[in-house]
Amino acid sequence: MFVSVSRALAIVALVGTMVGALTTGKSAAGGFVTGLALVYCSFAVGIVTVILAEKKSMKAAAVALAASYPVKILVFTGLLLLAPIPEDFRNGWLLAGAVLGLAVQLVIETRIITRQRILYFDSVG
């Protein structure tokens, strides 16, 4: 999943940055790639959380993933508000990069998960 999402977001970043640069200029390209990078960082934190927790158990991985969502929301909201993002990057292109990145990530994750065979685990133990 990590490789599929990373590859797709790299393509989206390249295309979106080029479109932004050609239509609006440097500020559009910078805003787009900044928004996409924030979404990618959030995705990567989730993947690392699951990889580390699944070494203990699948239940621990599920708990860690669920617990990481509110933390990621707080941290990345803080980054959006407080990070030293150049003012000319804070535009509609930043939002477009973030929304498009999130949409691509969710579509790929959904396709991968719905095609997997899900084992049935007993809740005892």
C-alpha positions, 0 to 999 in steps of 0.5 A: 500500500505504501508504495502504491500511494507513494507512486501515485502521489508523486505523479499527482505532485509532478502533474499538479506542480507543472499545471500550477506553475504553467497557469499561475506561477511559482506560488501555485506550484509551491502551494500545491506541492506543500498541500500534497506534502502535508497529506503525504506526511500524515499518511506516512505517520499512519503507516509507520504507526501500524508497522511498529504496532503490528509487531506486537499484535494485530489488535495493537495495530488497530488500537494504535491506528485509531489512537493516531488519528486524533493526534495526526489531526491536531499535529497537522492542523497545528502545522497548517496554522503555525508552520512557516509556510511562505505567504505566497504558498498559502493559496487555493493551490495548497488546498487543491494539493491537500484535497487531491492528495487525500482523495488519491490516497483514500481511493488507492487504500480503499481499492487495496483493502477491498481486494484483500482477503480478510482473516477472521480472528477470534476475540478470545485472548 
